[in-house]
């Protein structure tokens, strides 16, 4: 049996967010809301692979690609991962065009932002989050996917209250949650496309 008491607090103040409260992984909420199948399981896996390479270290030489990632993090607070299309293609046994296709929803949802970190080498990185100040005044990493999860959770909780008069996403059936997520994600994609075209 799922205990959904206080679920809004759990997500709003999870350890990866600004609050550092009671920790329940965002992944649980993502699954309950049907986010992976709506975004696409291939895109979901691709994001997780890229995020696993987020660079937190200190390079021996600042001018290297990893040095540029560290500079970006230390100067701008941006968390980046450096992975070539070739490496992603090899890791998933996909063509480069397939990798690009599965990157599209990640960009549209704001889960990652491709940036060119070295024009001469044609090297790209993916910004997957940034450091934010928590309630204790310390800086902690905030990944963009978690921010999306929190926004979707709040919207779904509001929707559940409107249709079931119960402020819990579990007042909705799994099918209703997936349908709400589809509509919510579609609206975000439309906004992202309009912004990119402007």
C-alpha positions in Angstrom: 0.0 0.0 0.0 1.3 3.4 -0.9 1.4 6.0 1.8 0.7 9.3 0.0 0.4 11.4 3.1 2.6 14.4 2.8 3.7 13.5 -0.7 3.7 17.2 -1.8 6.2 17.9 1.0 8.3 15.0 0.0 8.8 16.2 -3.5 8.9 19.9 -2.8 11.7 19.5 -0.2 13.6 16.5 -1.6 17.3 16.3 -1.1 18.1 17.2 -4.7 16.0 20.3 -4.5 16.6 23.5 -2.6 15.0 22.3 0.7 17.0 19.3 1.9 14.0 17.9 3.6 12.8 14.3 3.8 14.2 12.4 0.8 12.2 10.3 -1.6 13.8 10.0 -5.0 12.2 12.1 -7.7 12.4 9.0 -9.8 9.5 7.5 -7.8 7.3 10.5 -8.6 8.4 10.4 -12.2 7.3 6.7 -12.5 4.0 7.4 -10.7 3.2 10.3 -13.0 4.1 8.3 -16.1 6.9 10.6 -17.2 9.2 8.0 -18.7 6.8 6.5 -21.3 5.5 10.0 -22.2 9.0 11.4 -22.8 10.1 8.2 -24.4 12.1 5.5 -22.7 15.0 5.9 -25.2 15.2 9.6 -24.4 14.9 8.9 -20.7 17.8 6.4 -20.9 19.9 8.8 -23.0 19.4 11.5 -20.4 20.5 9.2 -17.5 23.6 8.2 -19.5 24.6 11.8 -20.1 23.8 12.9 -16.6 26.0 10.1 -15.2 29.0 12.0 -16.8 28.3 15.3 -15.0 31.8 16.6 -14.1 32.3 17.5 -10.5 36.1 17.2 -10.4 39.1 19.5 -10.6 41.2 18.9 -13.8 45.0 19.0 -13.7 45.0 21.4 -16.7 42.4 24.1 -16.9 42.6 24.5 -20.7 41.3 21.0 -21.4 37.7 20.1 -22.1 37.2 19.0 -18.6 38.9 22.2 -17.4 36.4 24.2 -19.4 33.5 22.2 -17.8 35.0 23.0 -14.3 35.4 26.7 -15.2 31.8 26.8 -16.4 30.7 25.2 -13.1 32.9 27.4 -10.8 32.2 30.6 -12.7 28.5 30.2 -13.7 27.3 27.4 -11.5 26.4 25.3 -14.5 26.8 21.5 -14.3 27.9 20.0 -17.5 28.8 16.6 -19.0 31.1 16.3 -22.1 30.1 13.5 -24.4 30.5 13.3 -28.1 27.8 12.1 -30.5 30.2 9.3 -31.5 30.4 8.2 -27.9 26.6 8.3 -27.4 26.1 6.5 -30.7 28.5 3.7 -29.6 27.1 3.4 -26.1 23.5 2.9 -27.3 24.4 1.2 -30.6 22.4 3.9 -32.4 23.2 6.0 -35.4 24.1 9.7 -34.8 20.7 10.7 -36.3 18.9 8.4 -33.8 20.9 10.0 -31.0 19.8 13.4 -32.2 16.2 12.3 -32.5 16.2 11.2 -28.9 17.9 14.3 -27.7 15.0 16.5 -29.0 12.5 15.9 -26.2 15.3 16.4 -23.6 16.0 19.8 -25.0 12.4 20.7 -25.4 11.7 19.8 -21.8 14.7 21.8 -20.6 16.4 18.7 -19.1 19.7 19.5 -20.9 21.1 22.3 -23.0 23.8 21.6 -25.6 26.6 24.1 -25.6 29.8 24.3 -27.7 32.7 24.3 -25.3 35.5 24.2 -27.9 34.8 25.5 -31.4 38.2 24.4 -32.8 37.6 20.8 -31.7 33.9 21.0 -32.4 33.4 19.7 -28.9 30.0 19.9 -27.3 28.8 19.5 -23.7 25.4 19.2 -22.1 24.4 21.4 -19.2 22.1 19.2 -17.0 21.7 21.4 -14.0 23.2 24.1 -11.8 24.2 24.9 -8.3 21.5 26.5 -6.2 21.5 27.7 -2.6 19.5 25.5 -0.2 17.7 26.6 2.9 20.8 26.3 5.0 22.7 28.7 2.7 24.8 26.0 1.2 25.1 25.4 -2.6 23.8 22.1 -3.8 23.3 20.6 -7.3 19.9 21.0 -8.8 19.3 18.9 -11.9 16.8 20.3 -14.5 14.9 17.0 -14.7 14.1 17.2 -11.0 12.8 20.8 -11.5 10.5 19.5 -14.2 9.3 16.7 -12.0 8.5 19.2 -9.3 6.6 21.5 -11.7 4.6 18.5 -13.1 3.9 17.2 -9.6 2.5 20.5 -8.5 0.3 20.9 -11.6 -1.0 17.3 -11.2 -1.7 17.8 -7.6 -3.7 20.9 -8.4 -5.6 19.0 -11.1 -6.4 16.1 -8.7 -7.9 18.6 -6.3 -10.0 20.1 -9.1 -11.4 16.8 -10.3 -11.4 14.7 -7.1 -11.3 17.3 -4.4 -8.2 15.6 -3.0 -4.8 17.2 -3.1 -2.9 14.0 -4.0 -1.8 12.7 -7.4 -2.9 9.2 -6.1 -6.5 10.4 -6.2 -6.1 10.0 -10.0 -5.9 6.6 -11.7 -2.6 5.6 -13.4 -4.3 6.2 -16.8 -5.5 9.7 -15.7 -2.0 10.6 -14.5 -0.4 9.5 -17.8 -3.0 11.5 -19.8 -2.4 14.6 -17.7 1.4 14.2 -18.1 1.0 13.8 -21.9 -1.0 17.1 -22.1 1.4 18.9 -19.7 4.5 17.7 -21.6 2.9 18.6 -25.0 2.3 22.1 -23.8 5.9 22.5 -22.6 7.2 21.2 -26.0 5.0 23.8 -27.9 6.4 26.6 -25.7 10.0 25.3 -26.3 9.5 25.2 -30.0 8.0 28.7 -30.1 10.9 30.0 -28.1 13.5 28.3 -30.3 11.8 29.7 -33.4 11.7 33.3 -32.0 
